[in-house]
Amino acid sequence: MIKNVLIPVLLVLLAMACNEVAEQQQLPVWGNPQVKERIVNGETVYDTVPHTISYFRLLDQDSTIITPESLEGKIHVADFFFTSCISICPIMSKQMKRVYEKYQSQDSLAIVSFSIDPEYDNVAVLSDHASRLGVTSNTWHFLTGDKDEIYDLAFNSYMTQRPADDPNDENNILHSGAFILVDTQKRIRGVYDGTIADQVDLLMKDIDKLLKEENANVQ
C-alpha cells in the first residue's frame, strides 16, 4: 500500500522538478554565427560572433527617429506588415496588441513594426493606424523609411521576410507573419507565428523568461 502511494507522489515531484528546470533554461540564440579572427600577442585567435540585428534609422508614427540606440537596454518584439494588407496583417495586429496591452507599462520592452510598403505607409498613415489600434504609449513603434533598408533588415537581420515574385507589384507583397523576439544584445532569441494565438501565448511566456534572464545579467 505504501509503495502504491509513494509512486504517484514521486512522479508528481519529478514532473515539478522537470518543469522547474525547463523554466530556468535560457532561450536559444538564433541565426548563423560568424567566426572572426584577431591577433593577440602575435597569435591568431578565433572568436565566434552571434548573429545580431543591423543598424537602422527609421521614423515612427510620431515622427521620432528610431535606431537601435532607441532600444538600448530593452528587449524588443519585431514584425513586418503594411497597413493596406487585408490578409494576415489584421490578425497579426490583433495578436500583437495582446503583447502591447500586457507590456505597455514595461520600460524594458519595446515593439517595432516595420512597414514593408513605406511609400504608402508614411508617418501620417502610420499615426492613423496606431490611433485606430488604440496605441497610446511609446512602447509600440510603427516604422517607415527607406524601402531598401527595411527589406535588407527583413531578409538579413530579422531573417523573416521573403521577396515577392514582382517586388514592384504592391498587391504581391509576401510576408511570413513572424513575430521575432530580440534581446538587449540585438540577438534573436525566438520566432513565433503571429497569426496563431497559442504561438503568441508562448511568445509572452518567453518574454517573461527573457526579462528575468536580462535582469539576472544586470545584477
N, C-alpha and C positions, 0 to 999 in steps of 0.2 A: 504493500500500500504506500509506504514512504517513497519507494522508487517511482511509483506512478505519479506521485505529487511532485517530486523533485524534477523530473524530466521536463514537464511543461514550463516550470519556473526557470530552469536553466536555459531553455530555448528562448524564452522571453528576454532574459538578461543578455543572452548572446545577440539577439536581434537589436536590443537597445545599444549594446556596445558597437555593433557594426554601423548603426545609424549615426552614432556619435563620431566614429572615425570618418564616415563619409562626409559629415558636416564640416569636419576640421580640414579635409583635403582642400588644397588650393585649386583654383580653376586652372586649366591648362593655358599655355601661351600658344596662340595660333600663328600660322604663317611660316614661311621658309626663312630660317636664319641665314645670315651671311657670315662667312669666315674672312676676317681681315687680319692682315699681318702687320707687325710693327717690330722695330729693332730695339732691344733692351740689352745694354752692355755688350753690343756687338753681336748679339744672337737674335735670331728671328723668333718672335713669339706670335702665336696664332690665337686670336680672340673670336669667340662665337658671338655675333651680334644679332639679337632677335629682330624680327620684322616689326617696324613701327609706322605710325601714321605720318605722312609727309607734311611739310609746312603748307599752309593755305592762308589766303587773305580774302575774305568774302564779307558781304553785307547781310545783316539780318533784317527782320521786319520792322525794326525801329531805326534803320539806317546806321546801326552801330557796326563798326568794323570788328569782325571776329577772326581771330587767329588761334593757333594752339596755345599761345600765351594767355588768351582769354579763358582758356580751360585749365590753366595751371592749378595743380592741387585738386583737381576734380576728376572723377571717373565720368565717362560720358557714353550715351547710347546714340548711335547714328543710324539714319536710314536715308534712302534716296526715293524721291517722289516727284510729282508735278501736280499743280492744282487743278488742271483740266482733265486729269485722269479719271475715268469713270469705271475702271475695272477694279484693281486691288487697292488703290490708294485710299479710298474712303474706309475700307476695312482696316488698313494699316493705321490711319489716323485715329480711328475709334480705339484700337488696341494701344497705340502709343499714348493716347490721352489717359488711359488707365495708369500707365507708368508716370505720366506727368502729375496726375492727381495724387498719387501716393507719395511722390518725392518733391513736389513743388516747393516745399519749405526746407528741403535738404540742401545746404550750401555745398556739399561735397559731390553733388551730381548735376550734370547738365544733359540736355537732349539737343542734338543737332540734326535737322532735317534738310538735306541738300536737294535743291530743285534741279532736276535733270533737263528742265526746259526753261533756263534762266532768261531767254529772250522774251518770253511771255511773262514769266513769274518775276516781275520787278518788285521793288520794295513795297510799292502801294498794293500790289496784288497779294503779296505775302502778308502784309499787315491786315488786309481784309480777311484773308484766310485764317490767320491767328485769331482774329476777333470772332469769326464765326464758330471756331472751335472752343471759344471761351478761355483762351490762353491769356493770362494777365500778368504772370510773373516772368522774370528773365531766366527762368530755368530752361525754357524751350526756345531755341533759336531756329528760325526758318531762313535758310541761307540762299543767296543768289550771287551771281558774279560771272566771271569768265567761264564759258561753257567747256573749253578745253581743259581748264584747271579742274573743274568739277568732275568731268569724265575721267581724267587721269587719277584723281582721288578715288573714284569708284572702282576703276579697274585695278590700279596698282597699290593703293593704300588699304582701302577697306575690302578689296577683293570680292565685291559682291555684284557689280554691275556687268551686264554683257551688252554689246552694241546691237543696235537694230540692223536689219538687212540693209536698210537705207537710212543712214543717220540723219539725212536732211528731211525725212518724212516725219512730221510731228505726230502723225497718227500711228506711227510704227516704232514707238519708243518702248523697248522691252526693259523690264527690271524685275529683280528677284523677289522683292518683298521682305528682304532680310533686315532684322534688327541686329546691330553689331555692338557688343559691349567692349569698351576700351578702358584700360586702367590709367592711372596718373602718369605712367611712363610711356604712354601712347602705344601700348601693346594690345593687340586684340585678344580678349580673354573668353569670348563666346559669340556664337552666331545662332540666331533664332528665327523662326518663321513668323513674321509679324502679322500674318493673316490667321493664325491659329491661337485661340485663347490659352490653351494649355501650354503652348510654347512661350507665351508672354508671361504666364504664371511662373514658369521655370526661369525666365529672364529675371523677374523680380526677386526670386529666391537667390539667384546668382549675384544680383546687385547687392543684396544684403550681405552675402558671403564676401564679396569683393570689398565692400565698405569696411567690414571687420578686418580683412587682411590688410587693407591700406592703413587703418588706424593702428593696427599692431606694428606695422613697419615704422610708423611715426614715433611711437613710444620707445 
